[in-house]
Amino acid sequence: FDKKNKKIKSADITVFTRQLATMINAGIPLIQAFDVIIKGQKNKRMQVLIDTIRKDVETGLSLAESLTKHPKFFNELFCNLVDAGEKSGSLDIMLNKIATYKEKIEIIKKKIKKALTYPSAVLVVAFVVTAILLVFVVPQFQSLFQGFGADLPALTLMVIRLSKFFQAYWYIMFGFIGIGVYAFLYFMKHSTHFAHQVDKILLKIPIIGPILEKAAIARFARTLSITFAAGLPLVDALKAVSGATGNIIFANATQSIKEEISSGQLLQKAMANTHIFPNMVIQMTAIGEESGTLESMLGKIADFYEEEVDNAVDSLSSLLEPLIMSILGVLVGGLVIAMYLPIFKLGSVV
């Protein structure tokens, strides 16, 4: 595997955006800025991407038009913001805002990934430990018990039967798990209704749900703040926000808000009508609308909820560590007790 030809990540695009902003701010012409960035770029795929953009700009296309040709790396929101920056003559400022926005969104994504990984890790570790005990440890005790010539306790018999079942049909179990994971991922990608139901359930799960809700609100506010600052019409801004919330429930709510705004409704009223935004968010939005400081107020909402997500994930980590140990303790302890019960019984008879 060639590290110099590695996959282009979101962080690479963020660094590129920040570098371009710095050079434009320093007065370096756009084409020259591309050349400098290419020379300092170690990732060959990134070099090719930047060089392609440079060539398009040289032919007379605007930067936004050049970026639009690469939707995999520069989404509609990114291109619209760059276009607004070019038209207003503040491209360097806009690129810096985009880089900061992407950094904050990536931090939230990592926090959410961490929050969802912990419960998954508990299940995987518990399953693996149980499987190892049932396949390798329990059969050893079973051969020992055969020489006892006495009835085994119900708990021990249950564990032995479970061990035999697992040894005989382990491939079927793993097959079902594999098919289940594949089906889940497939329907999440291809079925809007299925993804909607999953997101709805996730938001209702204790501890995890509130974290996902706060993250969605943070992304909603952060995205709307930067698009509003760029001078995009509120309806167009909400279109970009819809795809950036990371949750279908909030994405649908944003679409509903957009439709109401198109009909002349105030943002605060449209948000309240969705019944998913906390009262504090609606009140702060109302203050921003009435005072003409909506961009600043949305930024403050995003800052608050980003910090809330950060604190909640840290609390989740400290909460789940003892939980993992407890679950493993119950599983391993239960199997050990089941295996030693006949030995204790034999000892009491003797």
Backbone hydrogen bonds in HBPLUS format (Angstrom, degrees):
<---DONOR---> <-ACCEPTOR-->    atom                        ^
c    i                          cat <-CA-CA->   ^        H-A-AA   ^      H-
h    n   atom  resd res      DA  || num        DHA   H-A  angle D-A-AA Bond
n    s   type  num  typ     dist DA aas  dist angle  dist       angle   num
A0005-ASN N   A0002-ASP O   2.99 MM   3  5.35 154.3  2.06 108.8 117.1     1
A0044-LYS N   A0004-LYS O   2.43 MM  40  5.64 169.5  1.44 176.7 178.0     2
A0012-ASP N   A0009-LYS O   3.04 MM   3  5.26 128.0  2.32  99.9 113.1     3
A0013-ILE N   A0009-LYS O   3.35 MM   4  6.82 151.1  2.44 147.0 153.8     4
A0014-THR N   A0010-SER O   3.01 MM   4  6.33 151.9  2.09 147.2 155.6     5
A0015-VAL N   A0011-ALA O   2.97 MM   4  6.22 160.6  2.01 149.3 153.4     6
A0016-PHE N   A0012-ASP O   2.99 MM   4  6.17 162.1  2.02 146.0 151.2     7
A0017-THR N   A0013-ILE O   2.91 MM   4  6.09 156.0  1.97 145.3 151.8     8
A0018-ARG N   A0014-THR O   2.95 MM   4  6.22 157.9  2.00 149.5 155.3     9
A0019-GLN N   A0015-VAL O   2.86 MM   4  6.10 162.4  1.90 154.8 159.6    10
A0020-LEU N   A0016-PHE O   2.94 MM   4  6.10 162.1  1.97 150.1 154.9    11
A0021-ALA N   A0017-THR O   3.02 MM   4  6.19 155.8  2.08 144.8 151.4    12
A0022-THR N   A0018-ARG O   3.03 MM   4  6.26 159.8  2.07 149.6 154.5    13
A0023-MET N   A0019-GLN O   3.06 MM   4  6.32 161.0  2.10 152.4 156.7    14
A0024-ILE N   A0020-LEU O   3.01 MM   4  6.16 160.5  2.05 150.1 155.4    15
A0025-ASN N   A0021-ALA O   2.96 MM   4  6.06 158.2  2.01 147.1 153.6    16
A0026-ALA N   A0022-THR O   3.04 MM   4  6.26 134.7  2.25 135.4 147.4    17
A0028-ILE N   A0023-MET O   3.00 MM   5  5.46 156.8  2.05 162.6 155.0    18
A0027-GLY N   A0024-ILE O   3.01 MM   3  5.14 157.7  2.06 105.2 111.7    19
A0033-ALA N   A0029-PRO O   2.87 MM   4  6.10 152.0  1.95 154.3 163.6    20
A0034-PHE N   A0030-LEU O   3.00 MM   4  6.34 152.6  2.08 149.7 156.2    21
A0035-ASP N   A0031-ILE O   3.12 MM   4  6.48 156.8  2.18 146.6 152.3    22
A0036-VAL N   A0032-GLN O   3.02 MM   4  6.33 158.5  2.07 152.4 157.3    23
A0037-ILE N   A0033-ALA O   3.03 MM   4  6.26 163.3  2.06 151.5 155.8    24
A0038-ILE N   A0034-PHE O   2.90 MM   4  6.10 159.7  1.94 154.3 160.0    25
A0039-LYS N   A0035-ASP O   3.10 MM   4  6.30 159.0  2.15 147.3 152.1    26
A0040-GLY N   A0036-VAL O   3.21 MM   4  6.46 144.3  2.34 142.5 151.7    27
A0041-GLN N   A0038-ILE O   3.18 MM   3  5.07 157.1  2.24 100.6 107.6    28
A0046-MET N   A0043-ASN O   3.11 MM   3  5.26 119.4  2.50  98.9 113.5    29
A0047-GLN N   A0043-ASN O   2.95 MM   4  6.30 149.2  2.05 148.3 158.0    30
A0048-VAL N   A0044-LYS O   2.97 MM   4  6.28 157.7  2.02 150.5 155.1    31
A0049-LEU N   A0045-ARG O   3.02 MM   4  6.26 158.9  2.06 144.4 150.1    32
A0050-ILE N   A0046-MET O   2.96 MM   4  6.16 171.4  1.97 155.0 156.5    33
A0051-ASP N   A0047-GLN O   2.90 MM   4  6.02 157.8  1.95 147.9 155.0    34
A0052-THR N   A0048-VAL O   2.92 MM   4  6.09 151.3  2.00 146.5 153.8    35
A0053-ILE N   A0049-LEU O   3.06 MM   4  6.39 157.0  2.11 149.1 155.0    36
A0054-ARG N   A0050-ILE O   2.87 MM   4  6.12 157.5  1.92 148.7 155.4    37
A0055-LYS N   A0051-ASP O   2.97 MM   4  6.22 159.3  2.02 147.9 152.4    38
A0056-ASP N   A0052-THR O   3.10 MM   4  6.36 152.5  2.18 144.1 151.3    39
A0057-VAL N   A0053-ILE O   2.98 MM   4  6.28 156.4  2.03 152.2 158.5    40
A0058-GLU N   A0054-ARG O   2.92 MM   4  6.20 150.3  2.01 147.6 156.4    41
A0059-THR N   A0055-LYS O   3.16 MM   4  6.45 134.9  2.38 137.7 148.3    42
A0059-THR N   A0056-ASP O   3.19 MM   3  5.23 131.5  2.44  94.2 106.7    43
A0061-LEU N   A0056-ASP O   3.29 MM   5  5.86 154.2  2.36 153.7 146.4    44
A0060-GLY N   A0057-VAL O   3.05 MM   3  5.32 156.8  2.10 106.5 113.8    45
A0066-SER N   A0062-SER O   2.99 MM   4  6.24 152.4  2.07 148.3 156.1    46
A0067-LEU N   A0063-LEU O   2.91 MM   4  6.17 154.7  1.97 152.2 158.9    47
A0068-THR N   A0064-ALA O   3.00 MM   4  6.19 144.7  2.13 143.6 153.0    48
A0069-LYS N   A0066-SER O   3.35 MM   3  5.72 151.2  2.44 104.0 111.4    49
A0070-HIS N   A0067-LEU O   2.91 MM   3  5.56 165.1  1.94 122.2 126.5    50
A0073-PHE N   A0070-HIS O   3.06 MM   3  5.85 149.3  2.16 121.6 128.1    51
A0074-PHE N   A0070-HIS O   2.93 MM   4  5.98 157.1  1.98 153.0 159.3    52
A0079-CYS N   A0075-ASN O   3.07 MM   4  6.39 167.6  2.09 159.5 162.1    53
A0080-ASN N   A0076-GLU O   2.88 MM   4  6.02 158.0  1.93 150.7 157.1    54
A0081-LEU N   A0077-LEU O   3.01 MM   4  6.18 157.3  2.06 152.1 157.7    55
A0082-VAL N   A0078-PHE O   3.02 MM   4  6.29 158.1  2.07 149.9 156.1    56
A0083-ASP N   A0079-CYS O   2.90 MM   4  6.05 157.4  1.95 145.7 152.4    57
A0084-ALA N   A0080-ASN O   2.95 MM   4  6.19 152.9  2.02 141.8 149.0    58
A0085-GLY N   A0081-LEU O   2.90 MM   4  6.16 151.6  1.98 144.9 153.0    59
A0086-GLU N   A0082-VAL O   2.86 MM   4  6.14 154.5  1.92 151.9 158.5    60
A0087-LYS N   A0083-ASP O   3.01 MM   4  6.21 162.1  2.05 149.4 153.9    61
A0088-SER N   A0084-ALA O   3.04 MM   4  6.13 142.8  2.18 141.0 150.4    62
A0090-SER N   A0085-GLY O   2.94 MM   5  5.00 140.6  2.10 150.6 154.0    63
A0089-GLY N   A0086-GLU O   3.31 MM   3  5.21 151.8  2.39  96.2 104.4    64
A0094-MET N   A0090-SER O   3.02 MM   4  6.28 163.3  2.05 155.3 160.4    65
A0095-LEU N   A0091-LEU O   2.84 MM   4  6.02 159.7  1.88 153.8 159.2    66
A0096-ASN N   A0092-ASP O   3.08 MM   4  6.26 154.3  2.15 142.9 149.4    67
A0097-LYS N   A0093-ILE O   3.01 MM   4  6.30 152.6  2.09 145.0 152.7    68
A0098-ILE N   A0094-MET O   2.85 MM   4  6.13 154.0  1.92 149.8 157.3    69
A0099-ALA N   A0095-LEU O   2.93 MM   4  6.15 160.1  1.97 147.3 152.2    70
A0100-THR N   A0096-ASN O   2.97 MM   4  6.20 161.6  2.01 148.3 153.1    71
A0101-TYR N   A0097-LYS O   2.85 MM   4  6.01 158.2  1.89 146.5 153.3    72
A0102-LYS N   A0098-ILE O   2.85 MM   4  6.09 163.5  1.88 154.4 158.2    73
A0103-GLU N   A0099-ALA O   2.99 MM   4  6.19 154.2  2.05 145.9 153.0    74
A0104-LYS N   A0100-THR O   3.02 MM   4  6.28 160.9  2.06 151.2 155.6    75
A0105-ILE N   A0101-TYR O   2.94 MM   4  6.18 160.1  1.98 153.6 159.5    76
A0106-GLU N   A0102-LYS O   2.92 MM   4  6.02 156.9  1.97 146.2 152.5    77
A0107-ILE N   A0103-GLU O   3.04 MM   4  6.26 150.3  2.13 144.0 151.8    78
A0108-ILE N   A0104-LYS O   3.13 MM   4  6.43 157.7  2.18 145.9 151.0    79
A0109-LYS N   A0105-ILE O   2.96 MM   4  6.26 159.0  2.00 148.8 154.8    80
A0110-LYS N   A0106-GLU O   2.95 MM   4  6.19 157.6  2.00 148.7 154.0    81
A0111-LYS N   A0107-ILE O   2.99 MM   4  6.25 152.4  2.07 146.2 154.0    82
A0112-ILE N   A0108-ILE O   2.92 MM   4  6.20 158.9  1.96 154.8 160.1    83
A0113-LYS N   A0109-LYS O   2.88 MM   4  6.08 159.2  1.93 148.6 154.9    84
A0114-LYS N   A0110-LYS O   2.91 MM   4  6.08 152.0  1.99 142.0 149.7    85
A0115-ALA N   A0111-LYS O   2.90 MM   4  6.17 153.2  1.97 144.6 152.2    86
A0116-LEU N   A0112-ILE O   2.95 MM   4  6.21 152.4  2.03 151.4 157.9    87
A0117-THR N   A0113-LYS O   2.88 MM   4  5.91 136.9  2.07 140.3 152.4    88
A0118-TYR N   A0114-LYS O   3.33 MM   4  6.47 154.9  2.40 149.9 152.0    89
A0121-ALA N   A0117-THR O   2.75 MM   4  5.92 151.6  1.83 153.9 162.9    90
A0122-VAL N   A0118-TYR O   3.02 MM   4  6.36 150.9  2.11 151.2 158.6    91
A0123-LEU N   A0119-PRO O   3.19 MM   4  6.53 161.0  2.23 149.9 153.2    92
A0124-VAL N   A0120-SER O   2.95 MM   4  6.20 165.3  1.98 155.0 159.1    93
A0125-VAL N   A0121-ALA O   2.91 MM   4  5.95 172.0  1.91 152.4 155.2    94
A0126-ALA N   A0122-VAL O   2.98 MM   4  6.01 161.5  2.02 145.5 151.5    95
A0127-PHE N   A0123-LEU O   2.93 MM   4  6.06 157.7  1.98 145.8 152.0    96
A0128-VAL N   A0124-VAL O   2.91 MM   4  6.11 166.3  1.93 155.7 159.1    97
A0129-VAL N   A0125-VAL O   2.94 MM   4  6.05 170.8  1.95 154.9 157.6    98
A0130-THR N   A0126-ALA O   3.04 MM   4  6.09 163.0  2.07 144.5 149.7    99
A0131-ALA N   A0127-PHE O   2.89 MM   4  6.03 158.5  1.93 148.8 155.2   100
A0132-ILE N   A0128-VAL O   2.96 MM   4  6.19 160.6  2.00 152.6 157.0   101
A0133-LEU N   A0129-VAL O   3.08 MM   4  6.32 162.5  2.11 150.6 155.1   102
A0134-LEU N   A0130-THR O   2.93 MM   4  6.13 160.4  1.97 151.6 157.3   103
A0135-VAL N   A0131-ALA O   2.95 MM   4  6.03 152.4  2.02 149.3 156.2   104
A0136-PHE N   A0132-ILE O   2.93 MM   4  5.80 165.0  1.95 149.5 154.1   105
A0137-VAL N   A0133-LEU O   3.04 MM   4  4.82 134.4  2.26 114.5 127.9   106
A0138-VAL N   A0133-LEU O   2.88 MM   5  6.14 166.6  1.90 171.5 172.2   107
A0140-GLN N   A0137-VAL O   3.09 MM   3  5.52 132.1  2.33 110.5 122.6   108
A0141-PHE N   A0138-VAL O   3.06 MM   3  5.27 118.6  2.46 103.8 118.3   109
A0142-GLN N   A0138-VAL O   2.92 MM   4  6.18 153.5  1.99 153.5 162.2   110
A0143-SER N   A0139-PRO O   3.16 MM   4  6.37 157.8  2.21 146.5 149.0   111
A0144-LEU N   A0140-GLN O   3.36 MM   4  6.58 143.9  2.50 133.2 142.7   112
A0144-LEU N   A0141-PHE O   3.02 MM   3  4.95 119.7  2.40  93.0 109.1   113
A0145-PHE N   A0141-PHE O   2.86 MM   4  6.17 151.8  1.94 154.0 161.7   114
A0146-GLN N   A0142-GLN O   3.21 MM   4  6.44 137.6  2.40 144.2 154.2   115
A0147-GLY N   A0144-LEU O   3.35 MM   3  6.00 155.5  2.42 112.3 118.0   116
A0148-PHE N   A0145-PHE O   2.96 MM   3  5.26 162.7  1.99 112.5 118.1   117
A0157-LEU N   A0153-PRO O   3.01 MM   4  6.34 161.9  2.05 157.9 163.2   118
A0158-MET N   A0154-ALA O   2.94 MM   4  6.14 154.0  2.01 147.4 154.6   119
A0159-VAL N   A0155-LEU O   3.11 MM   4  6.37 156.6  2.17 145.2 150.5   120
A0160-ILE N   A0156-THR O   2.95 MM   4  6.20 157.8  2.00 151.0 157.4   121
A0161-ARG N   A0157-LEU O   2.92 MM   4  6.12 161.1  1.96 149.7 154.6   122
A0162-LEU N   A0158-MET O   2.96 MM   4  6.15 154.2  2.03 143.1 150.8   123
A0163-SER N   A0159-VAL O   2.87 MM   4  6.08 147.8  1.97 142.9 152.0   124
A0164-LYS N   A0160-ILE O   2.93 MM   4  6.23 157.8  1.98 150.0 155.2   125
A0165-PHE N   A0161-ARG O   2.90 MM   4  6.11 160.6  1.94 148.8 154.4   126
A0166-PHE N   A0162-LEU O   2.93 MM   4  6.09 158.0  1.97 144.4 150.5   127
A0167-GLN N   A0163-SER O   2.92 MM   4  6.14 157.6  1.97 149.0 155.0   128
A0168-ALA N   A0164-LYS O   2.95 MM   4  6.10 148.3  2.05 144.7 153.3   129
A0169-TYR N   A0165-PHE O   2.88 MM   4  5.95 153.4  1.95 150.5 157.5   130
A0170-TRP N   A0166-PHE O   2.88 MM   4  4.97 107.0  2.42 142.5 144.5   131
A0172-ILE N   A0169-TYR O   3.05 MM   3  5.30 125.5  2.36 102.8 116.7   132
A0173-MET N   A0169-TYR O   3.09 MM   4  6.44 158.5  2.14 155.3 161.4   133
A0174-PHE N   A0170-TRP O   2.93 MM   4  6.20 167.5  1.94 155.8 158.4   134
A0175-GLY N   A0171-TYR O   2.89 MM   4  5.90 142.8  2.03 132.0 143.1   135
A0176-PHE N   A0172-ILE O   2.85 MM   4  6.14 155.8  1.91 149.8 155.0   136
A0177-ILE N   A0173-MET O   2.97 MM   4  6.26 156.6  2.02 147.5 154.3   137
A0178-GLY N   A0174-PHE O   2.86 MM   4  6.05 161.4  1.90 146.5 151.6   138
A0179-ILE N   A0175-GLY O   2.86 MM   4  6.07 164.0  1.88 151.9 156.4   139
A0180-GLY N   A0176-PHE O   2.78 MM   4  5.87 154.0  1.85 143.4 151.6   140
A0181-VAL N   A0177-ILE O   2.91 MM   4  6.16 159.5  1.95 152.1 156.5   141
A0182-TYR N   A0178-GLY O   2.98 MM   4  6.17 164.9  2.00 149.1 153.7   142
A0183-ALA N   A0179-ILE O   2.80 MM   4  5.95 162.9  1.83 150.8 155.9   143
A0184-PHE N   A0180-GLY O   2.92 MM   4  6.05 156.8  1.98 144.6 151.3   144
A0185-LEU N   A0181-VAL O   3.01 MM   4  6.24 169.0  2.02 153.7 155.8   145
A0186-TYR N   A0182-TYR O   2.86 MM   4  6.01 155.2  1.92 148.8 156.7   146
A0187-PHE N   A0183-ALA O   2.94 MM   4  6.09 171.4  1.94 153.6 155.2   147
A0188-MET N   A0184-PHE O   2.94 MM   4  6.07 149.0  2.04 145.8 155.2   148
A0189-LYS N   A0185-LEU O   3.15 MM   4  6.28 141.2  2.31 137.1 145.9   149
A0189-LYS N   A0186-TYR O   3.15 MM   3  5.28 127.2  2.44  96.0 109.3   150
A0190-HIS N   A0186-TYR O   2.89 MM   4  6.09 151.8  1.97 150.0 158.7   151
A0191-SER N   A0187-PHE O   2.81 MM   4  4.95 147.5  1.91 132.6 136.8   152
A0195-ALA N   A0191-SER O   3.02 MM   4  6.25 169.3  2.03 152.8 155.7   153
A0196-HIS N   A0192-THR O   2.85 MM   4  5.96 149.2  1.94 144.2 153.4   154
A0197-GLN N   A0193-HIS O   3.00 MM   4  6.27 156.6  2.05 148.6 153.9   155
A0198-VAL N   A0194-PHE O   2.95 MM   4  6.25 157.5  2.00 152.6 159.1   156
A0199-ASP N   A0195-ALA O   2.96 MM   4  6.14 167.5  1.97 149.8 152.9   157
A0200-LYS N   A0196-HIS O   2.92 MM   4  6.06 148.7  2.02 142.7 152.1   158
A0201-ILE N   A0197-GLN O   2.93 MM   4  6.16 154.4  1.99 146.6 152.7   159
A0202-LEU N   A0198-VAL O   2.86 MM   4  6.11 163.0  1.89 153.9 159.0   160
A0203-LEU N   A0199-ASP O   3.08 MM   4  6.22 152.1  2.16 142.6 148.6   161
A0204-LYS N   A0201-ILE O   2.97 MM   3  5.24 142.7  2.11 104.8 116.2   162
A0205-ILE N   A0202-LEU O   3.27 MM   3  5.31 154.1  2.34 101.2 108.7   163
A0209-GLY N   A0205-ILE O   2.69 MM   4  4.81 153.1  1.76 146.1 152.1   164
A0208-ILE N   A0206-PRO O   2.70 MM   2  5.57 142.5  1.83 107.3  95.0   165
A0212-LEU N   A0208-ILE O   3.07 MM   4  6.40 160.9  2.11 158.5 163.6   166
A0213-GLU N   A0209-GLY O   2.93 MM   4  6.18 156.4  1.98 155.5 163.0   167
A0214-LYS N   A0210-PRO O   2.97 MM   4  6.11 163.2  2.00 145.1 149.1   168
A0215-ALA N   A0211-ILE O   2.96 MM   4  6.15 154.3  2.03 146.9 154.5   169
A0216-ALA N   A0212-LEU O   2.98 MM   4  6.17 155.7  2.04 144.6 150.6   170
A0217-ILE N   A0213-GLU O   3.01 MM   4  6.30 157.2  2.07 149.9 156.0   171
A0218-ALA N   A0214-LYS O   2.93 MM   4  6.11 157.1  1.98 145.8 152.3   172
A0219-ARG N   A0215-ALA O   2.98 MM   4  6.22 159.3  2.02 149.3 154.2   173
A0220-PHE N   A0216-ALA O   2.90 MM   4  6.05 154.1  1.96 144.3 152.1   174
A0221-ALA N   A0217-ILE O   2.91 MM   4  6.11 170.7  1.92 154.6 156.2   175
A0222-ARG N   A0218-ALA O   2.88 MM   4  5.96 161.4  1.91 147.6 153.7   176
A0223-THR N   A0219-ARG O   2.97 MM   4  5.90 164.6  1.99 143.5 148.2   177
A0224-LEU N   A0220-PHE O   3.00 MM   4  6.08 162.8  2.03 148.1 153.6   178
A0225-SER N   A0221-ALA O   2.92 MM   4  5.92 149.3  2.02 141.7 150.2   179
A0226-ILE N   A0222-ARG O   3.18 MM   4  6.44 163.7  2.21 148.4 151.0   180
A0227-THR N   A0223-THR O   3.08 MM   4  6.23 160.5  2.12 150.1 155.8   181
A0228-PHE N   A0224-LEU O   2.93 MM   4  5.88 153.6  2.00 141.1 148.7   182
A0229-ALA N   A0225-SER O   2.95 MM   4  6.09 151.6  2.03 142.7 150.8   183
A0230-ALA N   A0226-ILE O   3.08 MM   4  6.22 136.5  2.27 133.6 144.3   184
A0232-LEU N   A0227-THR O   3.25 MM   5  5.82 155.1  2.31 170.1 162.7   185
A0231-GLY N   A0228-PHE O   3.11 MM   3  5.33 156.9  2.16 103.9 111.0   186
A0236-ASP N   A0233-PRO O   3.02 MM   3  5.34 114.3  2.46 106.6 121.8   187
A0237-ALA N   A0233-PRO O   2.83 MM   4  6.08 156.4  1.89 157.1 165.2   188
A0238-LEU N   A0234-LEU O   2.91 MM   4  6.10 155.2  1.97 148.1 153.5   189
A0239-LYS N   A0235-VAL O   3.21 MM   4  6.47 140.1  2.38 137.5 147.6   190
A0240-ALA N   A0236-ASP O   3.31 MM   4  6.70 149.7  2.41 143.9 150.2   191
A0240-ALA N   A0237-ALA O   3.13 MM   3  5.29 120.8  2.50  98.2 111.7   192
A0241-VAL N   A0237-ALA O   2.96 MM   4  6.27 150.4  2.05 144.8 154.2   193
A0242-SER N   A0238-LEU O   2.98 MM   4  6.08 151.1  2.06 144.7 150.2   194
A0244-ALA N   A0241-VAL O   2.89 MM   3  5.08 155.5  1.95 110.5 118.7   195
A0251-ALA N   A0247-ASN O   2.84 MM   4  6.06 147.1  1.95 148.4 159.4   196
A0252-ASN N   A0248-ILE O   2.84 MM   4  5.96 160.7  1.87 150.4 153.5   197
A0253-ALA N   A0249-ILE O   3.06 MM   4  6.27 150.3  2.15 137.4 146.2   198
A0254-THR N   A0250-PHE O   2.88 MM   4  6.05 148.6  1.98 140.6 148.7   199
A0255-GLN N   A0251-ALA O   3.05 MM   4  6.38 148.5  2.15 142.1 150.3   200
A0256-SER N   A0252-ASN O   3.00 MM   4  6.31 150.7  2.09 143.7 151.7   201
A0257-ILE N   A0253-ALA O   2.90 MM   4  6.23 150.9  1.98 145.3 153.6   202
A0258-LYS N   A0254-THR O   2.88 MM   4  6.13 156.2  1.94 147.0 153.4   203
A0259-GLU N   A0255-GLN O   3.05 MM   4  6.35 153.2  2.13 145.4 151.6   204
A0260-GLU N   A0256-SER O   3.10 MM   4  6.40 154.3  2.17 145.8 152.5   205
A0261-ILE N   A0257-ILE O   2.85 MM   4  6.11 157.6  1.90 154.2 160.8   206
A0262-SER N   A0258-LYS O   2.98 MM   4  6.18 151.1  2.06 143.3 151.1   207
A0263-SER N   A0260-GLU O   3.02 MM   3  5.05 134.0  2.24  95.2 108.4   208
A0265-GLN N   A0260-GLU O   3.00 MM   5  5.40 162.3  2.04 145.1 140.5   209
A0264-GLY N   A0261-ILE O   2.97 MM   3  5.10 161.2  2.01 107.3 112.3   210
A0270-ALA N   A0266-LEU O   2.97 MM   4  6.20 163.9  2.00 155.3 160.1   211
A0271-MET N   A0267-LEU O   2.87 MM   4  6.07 156.6  1.93 154.4 160.6   212
A0272-ALA N   A0268-GLN O   3.02 MM   4  6.19 154.7  2.08 140.8 147.8   213
A0273-ASN N   A0269-LYS O   3.00 MM   4  6.23 147.0  2.11 146.6 155.1   214
A0274-THR N   A0271-MET O   3.20 MM   3  5.52 153.0  2.27 105.7 113.5   215
A0275-HIS N   A0272-ALA O   3.18 MM   3  5.59 149.1  2.28 109.5 117.6   216
A0281-VAL N   A0278-PRO O   3.12 MM   3  5.48 122.6  2.47 105.6 118.3   217
A0282-ILE N   A0278-PRO O   3.26 MM   4  6.65 159.3  2.30 152.0 157.6   218
A0283-GLN N   A0279-ASN O   2.85 MM   4  6.08 161.1  1.89 155.0 160.3   219
A0284-MET N   A0280-MET O   2.95 MM   4  6.11 161.9  1.98 148.9 153.6   220
A0285-THR N   A0281-VAL O   2.97 MM   4  6.10 152.0  2.05 142.4 150.5   221
A0286-ALA N   A0282-ILE O   2.89 MM   4  6.11 150.7  1.98 143.9 152.2   222
A0287-ILE N   A0283-GLN O   2.98 MM   4  6.28 156.0  2.04 147.7 153.6   223
A0288-GLY N   A0284-MET O   2.98 MM   4  6.20 155.6  2.04 142.7 149.6   224
A0289-GLU N   A0285-THR O   2.88 MM   4  6.15 154.7  1.94 149.5 156.1   225
A0290-GLU N   A0286-ALA O   2.95 MM   4  6.11 165.7  1.97 152.1 155.9   226
A0291-SER N   A0287-ILE O   2.93 MM   4  5.95 148.6  2.03 145.7 153.7   227
A0292-GLY N   A0288-GLY O   3.00 MM   4  5.71 117.8  2.40 134.7 146.2   228
A0293-THR N   A0288-GLY O   2.88 MM   5  4.57 132.9  2.10 134.4 141.8   229
A0297-MET N   A0293-THR O   2.96 MM   4  6.17 163.7  1.99 157.3 162.6   230
A0298-LEU N   A0294-LEU O   2.87 MM   4  5.98 161.2  1.91 153.5 158.0   231
A0299-GLY N   A0295-GLU O   3.06 MM   4  6.26 150.5  2.14 143.3 151.6   232
A0300-LYS N   A0296-SER O   3.02 MM   4  6.35 146.8  2.13 144.2 153.0   233
A0301-ILE N   A0297-MET O   2.97 MM   4  6.28 152.3  2.04 146.5 154.1   234
A0302-ALA N   A0298-LEU O   2.95 MM   4  6.21 160.3  1.99 147.6 152.7   235
A0303-ASP N   A0299-GLY O   2.91 MM   4  6.16 158.7  1.96 145.8 151.7   236
A0304-PHE N   A0300-LYS O   2.97 MM   4  6.14 162.7  2.00 148.3 152.5   237
A0305-TYR N   A0301-ILE O   3.04 MM   4  6.29 168.8  2.05 155.7 157.8   238
A0306-GLU N   A0302-ALA O   2.87 MM   4  5.94 149.3  1.96 150.0 158.7   239
A0307-GLU N   A0303-ASP O   3.10 MM   4  6.28 154.6  2.17 144.6 150.7   240
A0308-GLU N   A0304-PHE O   2.98 MM   4  6.27 147.9  2.09 140.4 150.3   241
A0309-VAL N   A0305-TYR O   2.93 MM   4  6.11 155.6  1.99 143.5 148.6   242
A0310-ASP N   A0306-GLU O   3.04 MM   4  6.23 159.0  2.08 142.7 148.5   243
A0311-ASN N   A0307-GLU O   2.95 MM   4  6.19 164.7  1.97 152.9 155.8   244
A0312-ALA N   A0308-GLU O   2.89 MM   4  6.02 158.3  1.94 147.4 154.2   245
A0313-VAL N   A0309-VAL O   2.93 MM   4  6.07 160.5  1.97 154.1 158.0   246
A0314-ASP N   A0310-ASP O   3.15 MM   4  6.34 157.7  2.20 144.9 151.1   247
A0315-SER N   A0311-ASN O   2.95 MM   4  6.17 154.5  2.02 146.1 153.3   248
A0316-LEU N   A0312-ALA O   2.87 MM   4  6.08 149.5  1.96 142.3 151.3   249
A0317-SER N   A0313-VAL O   2.97 MM   4  6.21 152.1  2.05 145.8 152.4   250
A0318-SER N   A0314-ASP O   3.22 MM   4  6.52 162.1  2.25 147.8 151.0   251
A0319-LEU N   A0315-SER O   2.94 MM   4  6.10 139.9  2.10 141.8 153.7   252
A0320-LEU N   A0316-LEU O   2.86 MM   4  5.99 156.2  1.92 153.1 157.9   253
A0321-GLU N   A0317-SER O   3.24 MM   4  6.31 143.6  2.38 146.1 153.4   254
A0324-ILE N   A0320-LEU O   2.77 MM   4  5.94 156.4  1.83 155.1 158.3   255
A0325-MET N   A0321-GLU O   3.28 MM   4  6.56 162.8  2.31 146.1 150.1   256
A0326-SER N   A0322-PRO O   2.87 MM   4  6.08 150.1  1.96 143.1 151.8   257
A0327-ILE N   A0323-LEU O   2.92 MM   4  6.16 164.3  1.94 154.9 157.8   258
A0328-LEU N   A0324-ILE O   2.99 MM   4  6.17 170.4  2.00 154.2 157.1   259
A0329-GLY N   A0325-MET O   2.82 MM   4  5.86 148.2  1.92 138.7 148.7   260
A0330-VAL N   A0326-SER O   2.88 MM   4  6.14 154.7  1.95 149.6 155.3   261
A0331-LEU N   A0327-ILE O   3.00 MM   4  6.23 165.8  2.02 152.6 156.2   262
A0332-VAL N   A0328-LEU O   2.86 MM   4  5.90 168.7  1.87 154.1 156.2   263
A0333-GLY N   A0329-GLY O   2.75 MM   4  5.46 148.9  1.84 134.9 145.7   264
A0334-GLY N   A0330-VAL O   2.82 MM   4  5.68 152.8  1.89 136.0 144.0   265
A0335-LEU N   A0331-LEU O   3.08 MM   4  6.32 160.9  2.11 149.1 153.6   266
A0336-VAL N   A0332-VAL O   2.92 MM   4  6.11 160.2  1.96 152.6 158.6   267
A0337-ILE N   A0333-GLY O   2.90 MM   4  6.05 163.6  1.92 150.5 155.0   268
A0338-ALA N   A0334-GLY O   2.99 MM   4  6.13 158.5  2.04 143.4 149.7   269
A0339-MET N   A0335-LEU O   3.05 MM   4  6.26 147.1  2.16 143.3 151.4   270
A0340-TYR N   A0336-VAL O   2.97 MM   4  6.19 142.7  2.12 146.8 157.2   271
A0341-LEU N   A0337-ILE O   2.94 MM   4  5.91 129.4  2.20 149.6 159.8   272
A0344-PHE N   A0340-TYR O   2.95 MM   4  6.27 158.8  1.99 158.0 164.1   273
A0345-LYS N   A0341-LEU O   2.85 MM   4  6.08 156.7  1.91 152.4 159.6   274
A0346-LEU N   A0342-PRO O   2.85 MM   4  6.03 155.1  1.92 144.1 150.5   275
A0347-GLY N   A0343-ILE O   2.94 MM   4  6.13 153.6  2.01 144.1 151.5   276
A0348-SER N   A0344-PHE O   3.01 MM   4  6.28 148.9  2.11 145.4 152.9   277
A0349-VAL N   A0345-LYS O   3.15 MM   4  6.42 145.0  2.28 141.6 150.7   278
A0350-VAL N   A0346-LEU O   3.06 MM   4  6.34 160.2  2.10 150.4 155.1   279
